[in-house]
């Protein structure tokens, strides 16, 4: 074997070793630099279709962008202390970003401020806090969504009336804003009587409260549920009492049970959100913030009023059943 051939083989061997070392280093660096995002939702209970769809969007974005993801939540939307503890735990673990759907507008503020101060990028999804700590808020414009519900009720009744608002929890920003939007419309007519009740995070409580109100106050002819459990609970009460011809129900969200209420005429309209898009964009925005990109202060994912008349339109079917063609 000539010395030139031997040198050529040695050079090739060295080159292969260098390429292999570089590939190994790059793979290790890529793994080391994978962005870590902790997502903390209001509740990890499987009963809410809204949160299930939102988390589907979160996982879709994480897979697309190669994000290392941890998803958690308190056992119920009323367990604020548990959610605060989850934020504190995340701060200890020091992810690159936290995506938070806050259970309480005020009580999550100190923990959120500490997260920002520790260098963690903070993105709010769905429901905000009373602080400038978040880098961005990805949510429905809930005041506008509330106005849509109020306008739908006004159109159905077309007269002064006694109307009940059923809200899930008292100090969640999304519900505060939705109630504000509803009242902005209905209270333009001073003759309307509008009262709000809070059912402490339970469909069963919403059902029992609606049952109690409808049995004791014959003047009530309208109920607005501010999310899926309040809407479904009120719908159950209306159906049980046989009042779907007398009591107008306007809801929020688009669970299977709500679509059934709409189809059967027990609910006249529902304001739907885009939870999949909300989840997806919250992770995408968190990643961009970690990468040092400028992110919008707020991202409105939109809302749409669905009635029995328009629920079968193709575009609305895609929103009501986002995974039918998957």
PyMOL commands that set and color helices and strands:
alter all, ss='L'
color gray80, all
select helices_A, chain A and resi 3-32+49-65+80-93+109-117+142-157+173-186+203-216+228-240+256-264+275-290+314-320
alter helices_A, ss='H'
color red, helices_A
select strands_A, chain A and resi 36-41+68-73+97-100+121-125+136-139+162-167+193-198+220-225+248-252+269-272+298-300+304-307
alter strands_A, ss='S'
color yellow, strands_A
deselect
rebuild
show_as cartoon
